[in-house]
Amino acid sequence: MTIDVTAATVVLAVATIVLVMVTGYYAWQTRNLVEETRKDRRRQLVENALEKAYSPMIEYFRNAKSDTTRERQVTGSFKFTYDEINGIRRIVERYGHYLDPTLLDKIHVKIIDTTRTEWQDAEIGLLPNEIEKKYKELREELQHLTAKQSNS
């Protein structure tokens, strides 16, 4: 039995092209899967940051500022309860890795590393606004991530 060299070459060439196409398809699918996994991990991180760090932190600051039943030395100051200060400490200890490093430093310097429970606006500075700004940025990112995910 003799094999036609030309026919064998053509079959080999076609098989090689098919193999290249199948490999390319799998590479493309793998890239898409990796990208979706990366987005999903980022979405989970943002959700955790919002839920476990930023939301409770904002709530503590709002209560400290707006609860009118608390006795204050200076009207309009931030007056935290000991439970709130301890809550902020717990957030930083457990979920500080979710917080922006600059904010984390400011929280340490202005709140955690002291024994006080009351601060004037000038002493707290823009810390509550910075926390809320970061919270809003993360909410927007989460909306963007979930919108892309539902469109996929």
N, CA and C atoms as a LAMMPS dump frame, in Angstrom:
ITEM: TIMESTEP
0
ITEM: NUMBER OF ATOMS
456
ITEM: BOX BOUNDS ff ff ff
-5.0000000000000000e+02 5.0000000000000000e+02
-5.0000000000000000e+02 5.0000000000000000e+02
-5.0000000000000000e+02 5.0000000000000000e+02
ITEM: ATOMS id mol type element x y z
1 1 1 N 0.831 -1.163 0
2 1 2 C 0 0 0
3 1 3 C 0.888 1.243 0
4 2 1 N 0.599 2.153 -0.891
5 2 2 C 1.387 3.376 -0.992
6 2 3 C 0.547 4.555 -0.517
7 3 1 N 1.194 5.477 0.145
8 3 2 C 0.506 6.671 0.658
9 3 3 C 0.901 7.839 -0.223
10 4 1 N -0.102 8.546 -0.665
11 4 2 C 0.124 9.738 -1.48
12 4 3 C 0.678 10.831 -0.569
13 5 1 N 1.899 11.257 -0.792
14 5 2 C 2.573 12.258 0.035
15 5 3 C 1.819 13.591 0.006
16 6 1 N 1.311 13.978 -1.116
17 6 2 C 0.58 15.234 -1.24
18 6 3 C -0.682 15.205 -0.407
19 7 1 N -1.43 14.135 -0.459
20 7 2 C -2.662 14.016 0.316
21 7 3 C -2.347 14.02 1.812
22 8 1 N -1.292 13.326 2.201
23 8 2 C -0.897 13.284 3.617
24 8 3 C -0.491 14.667 4.103
25 9 1 N 0.2 15.42 3.273
26 9 2 C 0.614 16.777 3.635
27 9 3 C -0.602 17.668 3.816
28 10 1 N -1.574 17.555 2.927
29 10 2 C -2.789 18.368 3.023
30 10 3 C -3.56 18.017 4.29
31 11 1 N -3.712 16.731 4.566
32 11 2 C -4.421 16.298 5.778
33 11 3 C -3.702 16.821 7.015
34 12 1 N -2.391 16.718 7.034
35 12 2 C -1.605 17.21 8.163
36 12 3 C -1.753 18.721 8.324
37 13 1 N -1.748 19.448 7.222
38 13 2 C -1.913 20.904 7.265
39 13 3 C -3.292 21.284 7.791
40 14 1 N -4.335 20.6 7.303
41 14 2 C -5.702 20.88 7.768
42 14 3 C -5.822 20.546 9.258
43 15 1 N -5.281 19.422 9.673
44 15 2 C -5.329 19.033 11.084
45 15 3 C -4.596 20.055 11.955
46 16 1 N -3.482 20.55 11.472
47 16 2 C -2.724 21.57 12.222
48 16 3 C -3.538 22.847 12.346
49 17 1 N -4.181 23.265 11.268
50 17 2 C -5.001 24.487 11.311
51 17 3 C -6.165 24.319 12.282
52 18 1 N -6.817 23.167 12.24
53 18 2 C -7.929 22.903 13.166
54 18 3 C -7.421 22.926 14.603
55 19 1 N -6.285 22.31 14.841
56 19 2 C -5.707 22.291 16.186
57 19 3 C -5.369 23.705 16.663
58 20 1 N -4.81 24.531 15.802
59 20 2 C -4.492 25.921 16.155
60 20 3 C -5.781 26.681 16.484
61 21 1 N -6.835 26.47 15.703
62 21 2 C -8.101 27.162 15.946
63 21 3 C -8.723 26.731 17.277
64 22 1 N -8.712 25.427 17.558
65 22 2 C -9.264 24.928 18.821
66 22 3 C -8.453 25.467 19.997
67 23 1 N -7.14 25.46 19.876
68 23 2 C -6.274 25.99 20.938
69 23 3 C -6.534 27.479 21.152
70 24 1 N -6.677 28.226 20.077
71 24 2 C -6.988 29.658 20.177
72 24 3 C -8.317 29.897 20.871
73 25 1 N -9.319 29.097 20.539
74 25 2 C -10.636 29.222 21.174
75 25 3 C -10.529 28.973 22.679
76 26 1 N -9.824 27.909 23.071
77 26 2 C -9.661 27.611 24.497
78 26 3 C -8.86 28.702 25.209
79 27 1 N -7.87 29.256 24.563
80 27 2 C -7.099 30.354 25.157
81 27 3 C -7.997 31.57 25.367
82 28 1 N -8.827 31.868 24.402
83 28 2 C -9.752 33.006 24.499
84 28 3 C -10.752 32.782 25.635
85 29 1 N -11.3 31.562 25.731
86 29 2 C -12.246 31.234 26.796
87 29 3 C -11.571 31.315 28.169
88 30 1 N -10.346 30.841 28.256
89 30 2 C -9.612 30.898 29.52
90 30 3 C -9.361 32.336 29.935
91 31 1 N -8.995 33.188 28.986
92 31 2 C -8.782 34.602 29.287
93 31 3 C -10.064 35.238 29.818
94 32 1 N -11.196 34.934 29.192
95 32 2 C -12.482 35.46 29.655
96 32 3 C -12.811 34.979 31.065
97 33 1 N -12.539 33.717 31.327
98 33 2 C -12.794 33.155 32.65
99 33 3 C -11.921 33.818 33.711
100 34 1 N -10.657 34.022 33.401
101 34 2 C -9.752 34.689 34.344
102 34 3 C -10.224 36.115 34.607
103 35 1 N -10.633 36.822 33.585
104 35 2 C -11.11 38.196 33.739
105 35 3 C -12.385 38.244 34.593
106 36 1 N -13.312 37.35 34.371
107 36 2 C -14.538 37.291 35.171
108 36 3 C -14.222 36.952 36.628
109 37 1 N -13.288 36.037 36.833
110 37 2 C -12.886 35.68 38.192
111 37 3 C -12.255 36.877 38.899
112 38 1 N -11.425 37.606 38.179
113 38 2 C -10.783 38.801 38.738
114 38 3 C -11.832 39.843 39.128
115 39 1 N -12.812 40.07 38.277
116 39 2 C -13.877 41.034 38.574
117 39 3 C -14.713 40.581 39.764
118 40 1 N -15.005 39.291 39.825
119 40 2 C -15.805 38.769 40.924
120 40 3 C -15.072 38.908 42.256
121 41 1 N -13.78 38.649 42.246
122 41 2 C -12.988 38.818 43.474
123 41 3 C -12.961 40.273 43.903
124 42 1 N -12.814 41.185 42.956
125 42 2 C -12.833 42.617 43.281
126 42 3 C -14.198 43.022 43.825
127 43 1 N -15.264 42.498 43.217
128 43 2 C -16.617 42.81 43.691
129 43 3 C -16.795 42.35 45.137
130 44 1 N -16.338 41.148 45.444
131 44 2 C -16.435 40.624 46.808
132 44 3 C -15.635 41.478 47.784
133 45 1 N -14.453 41.899 47.38
134 45 2 C -13.625 42.748 48.239
135 45 3 C -14.32 44.071 48.516
136 46 1 N -14.876 44.695 47.486
137 46 2 C -15.558 45.982 47.659
138 46 3 C -16.785 45.807 48.549
139 47 1 N -17.563 44.746 48.321
140 47 2 C -18.736 44.489 49.17
141 47 3 C -18.33 44.336 50.633
142 48 1 N -17.287 43.574 50.886
143 48 2 C -16.815 43.383 52.264
144 48 3 C -16.323 44.68 52.88
145 49 1 N -15.605 45.471 52.113
146 49 2 C -15.11 46.754 52.622
147 49 3 C -16.271 47.653 53.015
148 50 1 N -17.28 47.708 52.183
149 50 2 C -18.446 48.547 52.478
150 50 3 C -19.194 48.037 53.7
151 51 1 N -19.444 46.743 53.721
152 51 2 C -20.268 46.15 54.777
153 51 3 C -19.576 46.1 56.132
154 52 1 N -18.302 45.731 56.133
155 52 2 C -17.628 45.461 57.396
156 52 3 C -16.808 46.623 57.932
157 53 1 N -16.421 47.548 57.078
158 53 2 C -15.561 48.641 57.535
159 53 3 C -16.222 50.008 57.378
160 54 1 N -16.549 50.373 56.158
161 54 2 C -16.986 51.749 55.909
162 54 3 C -18.379 52.06 56.457
163 55 1 N -19.347 51.185 56.245
164 55 2 C -20.71 51.459 56.726
165 55 3 C -20.777 51.618 58.245
166 56 1 N -20.228 50.674 59.012
167 56 2 C -20.289 50.873 60.464
168 56 3 C -19.481 52.08 60.933
169 57 1 N -18.35 52.347 60.262
170 57 2 C -17.532 53.504 60.65
171 57 3 C -18.325 54.798 60.443
172 58 1 N -19.002 54.908 59.316
173 58 2 C -19.82 56.093 59.039
174 58 3 C -20.917 56.23 60.085
175 59 1 N -21.533 55.119 60.429
176 59 2 C -22.605 55.142 61.428
177 59 3 C -22.091 55.638 62.781
178 60 1 N -20.913 55.206 63.194
179 60 2 C -20.343 55.679 64.455
180 60 3 C -20.123 57.19 64.427
181 61 1 N -19.579 57.699 63.333
182 61 2 C -19.331 59.13 63.237
183 61 3 C -20.635 59.926 63.202
184 62 1 N -21.623 59.421 62.483
185 62 2 C -22.926 60.126 62.43
186 62 3 C -23.561 60.184 63.806
187 63 1 N -23.547 59.054 64.513
188 63 2 C -24.118 59.036 65.863
189 63 3 C -23.369 59.977 66.791
190 64 1 N -22.061 59.982 66.707
191 64 2 C -21.249 60.836 67.575
192 64 3 C -21.532 62.318 67.33
193 65 1 N -21.908 62.65 66.115
194 65 2 C -22.162 64.049 65.773
195 65 3 C -23.621 64.44 66.022
196 66 1 N -24.538 63.546 65.709
197 66 2 C -25.943 63.96 65.677
198 66 3 C -26.777 63.555 66.884
199 67 1 N -26.297 62.65 67.722
200 67 2 C -27.088 62.231 68.884
201 67 3 C -27.137 63.377 69.893
202 68 1 N -28.288 64.004 69.998
203 68 2 C -28.423 65.194 70.858
204 68 3 C -28.604 64.841 72.325
205 69 1 N -28.751 63.571 72.653
206 69 2 C -28.929 63.185 74.052
207 69 3 C -27.602 63.088 74.808
208 70 1 N -26.519 63.19 74.101
209 70 2 C -25.206 63.058 74.744
210 70 3 C -24.745 64.412 75.288
211 71 1 N -24.235 64.374 76.522
212 71 2 C -23.704 65.613 77.107
213 71 3 C -22.375 65.943 76.456
214 72 1 N -22.248 67.178 76.014
215 72 2 C -21.04 67.609 75.306
216 72 3 C -20.431 68.806 76.028
217 73 1 N -19.111 68.85 76.008
218 73 2 C -18.433 70.024 76.546
219 73 3 C -18.521 71.18 75.571
220 74 1 N -18.506 70.862 74.287
221 74 2 C -18.601 71.873 73.239
222 74 3 C -19.782 71.498 72.348
223 75 1 N -20.686 72.441 72.139
224 75 2 C -21.851 72.186 71.302
225 75 3 C -21.412 71.835 69.882
226 76 1 N -22.013 70.778 69.345
227 76 2 C -21.706 70.378 67.976
228 76 3 C -20.462 69.526 67.826
229 77 1 N -19.851 69.155 68.943
230 77 2 C -18.64 68.338 68.851
231 77 3 C -19.009 66.883 68.555
232 78 1 N -17.989 66.089 68.286
233 78 2 C -18.176 64.649 68.12
234 78 3 C -18.045 64.02 69.501
235 79 1 N -19.112 63.391 69.987
236 79 2 C -19.098 62.74 71.298
237 79 3 C -19.387 61.257 71.086
238 80 1 N -18.359 60.445 71.231
239 80 2 C -18.481 59.001 71.056
240 80 3 C -18.762 58.341 72.392
241 81 1 N -19.514 57.258 72.366
242 81 2 C -19.641 56.425 73.56
243 81 3 C -18.426 55.497 73.595
244 82 1 N -18.185 54.905 74.742
245 82 2 C -17.067 53.954 74.833
246 82 3 C -17.302 52.757 73.915
247 83 1 N -18.559 52.342 73.797
248 83 2 C -18.873 51.231 72.883
249 83 3 C -18.54 51.592 71.437
250 84 1 N -18.791 52.831 71.056
251 84 2 C -18.472 53.261 69.685
252 84 3 C -16.961 53.306 69.454
253 85 1 N -16.244 53.825 70.431
254 85 2 C -14.775 53.841 70.317
255 85 3 C -14.249 52.411 70.199
256 86 1 N -14.776 51.517 71.026
257 86 2 C -14.362 50.116 70.952
258 86 3 C -14.79 49.486 69.627
259 87 1 N -15.941 49.896 69.119
260 87 2 C -16.392 49.42 67.815
261 87 3 C -15.447 49.853 66.706
262 88 1 N -15.001 51.095 66.767
263 88 2 C -14.031 51.597 65.786
264 88 3 C -12.729 50.811 65.912
265 89 1 N -12.302 50.562 67.136
266 89 2 C -11.088 49.759 67.344
267 89 3 C -11.234 48.361 66.744
268 90 1 N -12.398 47.729 66.97
269 90 2 C -12.632 46.386 66.422
270 90 3 C -12.608 46.404 64.898
271 91 1 N -13.216 47.417 64.304
272 91 2 C -13.197 47.528 62.839
273 91 3 C -11.762 47.598 62.344
274 92 1 N -10.971 48.439 62.98
275 92 2 C -9.578 48.612 62.554
276 92 3 C -8.788 47.322 62.758
277 93 1 N -9.01 46.647 63.881
278 93 2 C -8.285 45.406 64.151
279 93 3 C -8.672 44.299 63.166
280 94 1 N -9.971 44.135 62.957
281 94 2 C -10.45 43.014 62.141
282 94 3 C -10.47 43.319 60.649
283 95 1 N -10.842 44.542 60.308
284 95 2 C -11.09 44.866 58.902
285 95 3 C -10.278 46.065 58.409
286 96 1 N -9.229 46.395 59.128
287 96 2 C -8.396 47.523 58.724
288 96 3 C -7.795 47.359 57.343
289 97 1 N -7.612 46.112 56.908
290 97 2 C -7.052 45.86 55.573
291 97 3 C -7.997 46.324 54.472
292 98 1 N -9.279 46.529 54.787
293 98 2 C -10.23 47.046 53.805
294 98 3 C -10.188 48.565 53.708
295 99 1 N -9.64 49.216 54.726
296 99 2 C -9.638 50.675 54.768
297 99 3 C -8.471 51.244 53.973
298 100 1 N -8.699 52.399 53.396
299 100 2 C -7.645 53.126 52.699
300 100 3 C -6.518 53.397 53.702
301 101 1 N -5.263 53.143 53.349
302 101 2 C -4.153 53.313 54.306
303 101 3 C -4.064 54.723 54.895
304 102 1 N -4.343 55.725 54.108
305 102 2 C -4.298 57.104 54.618
306 102 3 C -5.374 57.311 55.673
307 103 1 N -6.573 56.82 55.402
308 103 2 C -7.662 56.924 56.38
309 103 3 C -7.332 56.133 57.636
310 104 1 N -6.771 54.971 57.452
311 104 2 C -6.413 54.129 58.593
312 104 3 C -5.43 54.858 59.514
313 105 1 N -4.439 55.503 58.939
314 105 2 C -3.484 56.282 59.742
315 105 3 C -4.18 57.402 60.498
316 106 1 N -5.069 58.109 59.814
317 106 2 C -5.786 59.218 60.462
318 106 3 C -6.692 58.724 61.579
319 107 1 N -7.348 57.591 61.368
320 107 2 C -8.208 57.019 62.412
321 107 3 C -7.368 56.649 63.628
322 108 1 N -6.193 56.077 63.393
323 108 2 C -5.301 55.741 64.51
324 108 3 C -4.896 57.002 65.264
325 109 1 N -4.411 57.987 64.55
326 109 2 C -3.888 59.193 65.187
327 109 3 C -4.989 59.967 65.911
328 110 1 N -6.134 60.107 65.276
329 110 2 C -7.169 60.983 65.827
330 110 3 C -8.119 60.293 66.794
331 111 1 N -8.315 58.993 66.666
332 111 2 C -9.315 58.322 67.496
333 111 3 C -8.708 57.228 68.37
334 112 1 N -8.091 56.253 67.769
335 112 2 C -7.714 55.03 68.474
336 112 3 C -6.573 55.244 69.465
337 113 1 N -5.578 56.012 69.088
338 113 2 C -4.397 56.17 69.934
339 113 3 C -4.592 57.202 71.044
340 114 1 N -5.837 57.52 71.361
341 114 2 C -6.123 58.458 72.448
342 114 3 C -7.085 57.799 73.425
343 115 1 N -7.291 58.457 74.559
344 115 2 C -8.23 57.941 75.564
345 115 3 C -9.469 58.816 75.66
346 116 1 N -9.635 59.722 74.736
347 116 2 C -10.755 60.666 74.767
348 116 3 C -12.005 60.048 74.143
349 117 1 N -13.14 60.704 74.385
350 117 2 C -14.389 60.317 73.731
351 117 3 C -15.043 61.509 73.032
352 118 1 N -14.476 62.699 73.183
353 118 2 C -15.076 63.886 72.564
354 118 3 C -14.015 64.688 71.824
355 119 1 N -14.362 65.111 70.613
356 119 2 C -13.471 65.914 69.779
357 119 3 C -14.255 67.056 69.145
358 120 1 N -13.616 68.191 69.053
359 120 2 C -14.231 69.293 68.326
360 120 3 C -14.053 69.053 66.824
361 121 1 N -14.882 69.743 66.033
362 121 2 C -14.814 69.576 64.581
363 121 3 C -13.4 69.779 64.049
364 122 1 N -12.727 70.799 64.53
365 122 2 C -11.387 71.111 64.029
366 122 3 C -10.396 69.993 64.353
367 123 1 N -10.618 69.293 65.453
368 123 2 C -9.713 68.211 65.834
369 123 3 C -9.923 66.966 64.963
370 124 1 N -11.166 66.666 64.669
371 124 2 C -11.476 65.52 63.801
372 124 3 C -11.158 65.882 62.36
373 125 1 N -11.346 67.153 62.033
374 125 2 C -11.051 67.609 60.675
375 125 3 C -12.016 67.024 59.666
376 126 1 N -11.49 66.691 58.538
377 126 2 C -12.31 66.176 57.445
378 126 3 C -12.411 64.654 57.443
379 127 1 N -11.975 64.025 58.517
380 127 2 C -11.972 62.561 58.57
381 127 3 C -13.331 61.944 58.237
382 128 1 N -14.437 62.393 58.859
383 128 2 C -15.731 61.797 58.5
384 128 3 C -16.08 61.994 57.016
385 129 1 N -15.762 63.172 56.482
386 129 2 C -16.026 63.43 55.063
387 129 3 C -15.17 62.541 54.171
388 130 1 N -13.921 62.315 54.554
389 130 2 C -13.029 61.463 53.776
390 130 3 C -13.519 60.014 53.787
391 131 1 N -14.02 59.568 54.931
392 131 2 C -14.555 58.207 55.027
393 131 3 C -15.786 58.083 54.131
394 132 1 N -16.667 59.077 54.196
395 132 2 C -17.873 59.04 53.356
396 132 3 C -17.525 59.137 51.876
397 133 1 N -16.519 59.922 51.536
398 133 2 C -16.103 60.037 50.134
399 133 3 C -15.614 58.687 49.615
400 134 1 N -14.785 58.006 50.411
401 134 2 C -14.284 56.693 50.012
402 134 3 C -15.43 55.685 49.912
403 135 1 N -16.375 55.79 50.833
404 135 2 C -17.555 54.927 50.802
405 135 3 C -18.316 55.116 49.486
406 136 1 N -18.522 56.355 49.091
407 136 2 C -19.248 56.644 47.843
408 136 3 C -18.468 56.139 46.628
409 137 1 N -17.155 56.295 46.641
410 137 2 C -16.33 55.781 45.531
411 137 3 C -16.474 54.269 45.409
412 138 1 N -16.452 53.582 46.543
413 138 2 C -16.584 52.125 46.526
414 138 3 C -17.982 51.706 46.085
415 139 1 N -19.006 52.448 46.506
416 139 2 C -20.381 52.14 46.066
417 139 3 C -20.497 52.269 44.544
418 140 1 N -19.911 53.336 44.002
419 140 2 C -19.94 53.522 42.547
420 140 3 C -19.194 52.394 41.84
421 141 1 N -18.037 52.013 42.38
422 141 2 C -17.283 50.912 41.787
423 141 3 C -18.092 49.619 41.835
424 142 1 N -18.768 49.379 42.965
425 142 2 C -19.586 48.176 43.095
426 142 3 C -20.729 48.185 42.077
427 143 1 N -21.377 49.32 41.908
428 143 2 C -22.442 49.415 40.91
429 143 3 C -21.891 49.142 39.519
430 144 1 N -20.72 49.677 39.228
431 144 2 C -20.088 49.462 37.937
432 144 3 C -19.753 47.979 37.732
433 145 1 N -19.209 47.343 38.766
434 145 2 C -18.849 45.924 38.679
435 145 3 C -20.082 45.033 38.523
436 146 1 N -21.132 45.335 39.272
437 146 2 C -22.325 44.501 39.173
438 146 3 C -23.082 44.749 37.879
439 147 1 N -23.018 45.969 37.341
440 147 2 C -23.658 46.25 36.06
441 147 3 C -22.973 45.469 34.948
442 148 1 N -21.647 45.452 34.966
443 148 2 C -20.89 44.696 33.961
444 148 3 C -21.181 43.211 34.081
445 149 1 N -21.306 42.742 35.33
446 149 2 C -21.517 41.317 35.552
447 149 3 C -22.896 40.89 35.047
448 150 1 N -23.913 41.729 35.236
449 150 2 C -25.252 41.354 34.778
450 150 3 C -25.375 41.479 33.267
451 151 1 N -24.518 42.295 32.636
452 151 2 C -24.529 42.431 31.179
453 151 3 C -23.793 41.283 30.492
454 152 1 N -22.97 40.558 31.241
455 152 2 C -22.165 39.483 30.642
456 152 3 C -23.011 38.294 30.272
